[in-house]
Amino acid sequence: MAETKKIKTALISVFHKDGLEEILAKLHEEGVAFLSTGGTQKFIEGLGYPCQKVEDVTTYPSILGGRVKTLHPKIFGGILARRDNEGDQQQMAEYDIPSIDLVIVDLYPFEQTVASGASDADIIEKIDIGGISLIRAGAKNFKDVVIVPSKAEYGMLLDVLKAKGAQTDLEDRKQFAERAFGVSSHYDTAIHNWFAK
């Protein structure tokens, strides 16, 4: 089942920017459009690549001190829409929802914050909401979307890009989804353990 999908638009929203340069260069070379938030958007533009702001798609600013940036139907619709479902495609057209084919995200460093002896208030702010939701959405819709859930998968993505250009087959996407659920499971377990202490 080598169902090949082209990557046309990538949503990139990461806490750790190191290691992104080579991926961005390759994606840009392949004509992939970038969509991003805050610091990541500035980082991408700083490398000389055009990048659309998530706020321009959602028409909402980042609110509540950055707690809500990507949580919006236009972003999650773009990730979760089934490309072979006529109803989904009609609604995307009706509500002007862009297709998002690749999501590169990482999570706030919860465990490191706990280990640093930070205050409870600081630790709670490092419970990621948008990132974990993007990871779950991308992984759920692996049939159509590539999800890169942490820096640990950058090498995997680069290997695919170098071998196939900006396209993936179903097996690639399923592998990324498996890694994504591993990341979300580990993260939620760490949070649960902290609360249970």
N, C-alpha and C positions, 0 to 999 in steps of 0.2 A: 504493500500500500504506500507507494511513494508519491503521495499527494503534495506536489510542489506548490509553494506559495511565495510570492514576491514580497519583499519588504519595501514599502513605499514611504511609510511614515513611522518615525520612532519617537516614543515619549521617553524622555530621559530625566530622571529626578533622583539624584544621588547625594548622600552625605559625604562619602569619600570620592574625591575626584581623581585621585591618582590611578593611573592605568587606563584612563578613558581615551587618552589622545589618539592612540593607534586605532581604536575602534571607531572613533568619530571620523578620522581621516579616511578609513576604508568605506564607511557608510556614505560619507559625503561624495567620495569618488564614484560610488554606485548610484548617486542621485537620490539618496534617501533624504526626506524632509525631516527636520528636527522640531520637536515641540518640547518645551521645558518650563521649569519654575525657578524663580529667585536666583540663588547662587549658581545653580547648574547652568541656567540660561546665560548668565554673565560669563561663565567659564567657556561655554561653547562659542559665544560671540567673540570672546577674547582670543580664541584660536582662529578667528576669521571666517567662521561659518554662519550663514543665516539661521536664525532660530525663532520660531513663533512662540510667543508667551502663551502659557495655558490660560491666563486671564483674558487674552484676546479671543480665545475660543469660547470660554464659559461666560464672558462679560461680567465676571465677578472678580474683585481683588482677592488677594490672600487675606483672610480674616482671622479674628480671635488670636492675634499674636502668632500667626503662622500655623495654628492648629488645623485650619481648613484651607487647603489650596487646590487639591486635585479631586476632592469629593464632589462630583457634579455629574449629572446625567450625560452631558456631552463628552466627558472623558470616559466614564464607565460604559456608556453606550458604544463608544468607538472601540472599546476593547472587547466587550461582551457580545456585540452583534454577530450573529451567524451569517457568514458570507453567502451561504447557499440557501438561506431562508428568505423567501420573498417578502414576508411580512416585516421581518427585521430590516431588510434593505429599504422598503417603502418608508418605514418610520425614520430611518437614518436620513433619507432625502427630505422628508416632511419637517424634521426638527433640525436640519442642517448639522448633522453629527458626522465628524470626520472619522474615517477608518484609521485605527491605530494597529499596526502590524507587529511592532516590536516594543516591548516595555523593558527599560533598563532602570532598575531601582535598587536601593539598598535601605536598610532600616536604621533608625536612630540607634546609637550604641548603648542599648539598655544594660547589658551585662557589665560592660566597661564602666558605666556610670555607677552601678551598684558597687563594683569592686573598688572604685576610687573613694568610697566612703562619703559620697554626696548625700545631701539632705533628701528626705522623702519627697519634698516638693520637686526637686530637680530630677529625681528618679522617675516620678510620675510624668514629667514633661518628656521623658525619653521613651515613653510607651508610644510606639509608632501606630498611627491609625490609617493615614492615607497610603503609606508605603505597603503595609501589610494587606490592605484592601486591593491595591494595584496588583500585588503578587498573586493573590487568590483569584482575581478576575482573569489575569493573563493566563494563569495555569488552568483554570476551568475551561477557557476557550482555546486550549492548545491546538485544536483542530485548525484554527486560523491565525493564532498569535504566538510569537516567540516571547517567552518571559525570562529575563536574566535577573535573578533575585538577589544577587550579591556580587561583590568583587571577585569572589572565588570562581565565578562562571565566565569571567571576561575571556580567559584563555579558550574555553569551549566555543564561545561566540566567534572569536577571531579565527579559530580553525575552520569553522563553517564558512565564514565570510571569505577566507582565502581560498578555500576549496570550491565554493559554489557561487561566489558573488553574493548579492543581496537576495538570496532565496534559500529556503529551507524545505526539507521534506517532513512528512508527518512524524517519522521516527526521531528526527532532531528535536522537533517541538515537544514531543512526548517526554523526551529525556530532560529537557529544560523544565517542563512542568513537574516532573518527579523531584528534581532538585529544589524547585520552588516550594513544594509542599513540605519538603524536608527542612528548608529554611524557616517557613512559617511555624511548623511544629516545634522546632527547637526554640524559637523566639518566644512563643506562647508558653512553653514549658518553663523557660527562665522567668517569665513574668509571674506565672502561677507559683513557682517556688518562692519568689520574693514575697508575694502576698501571704503564702502559707507559713512563713517563718514566724 
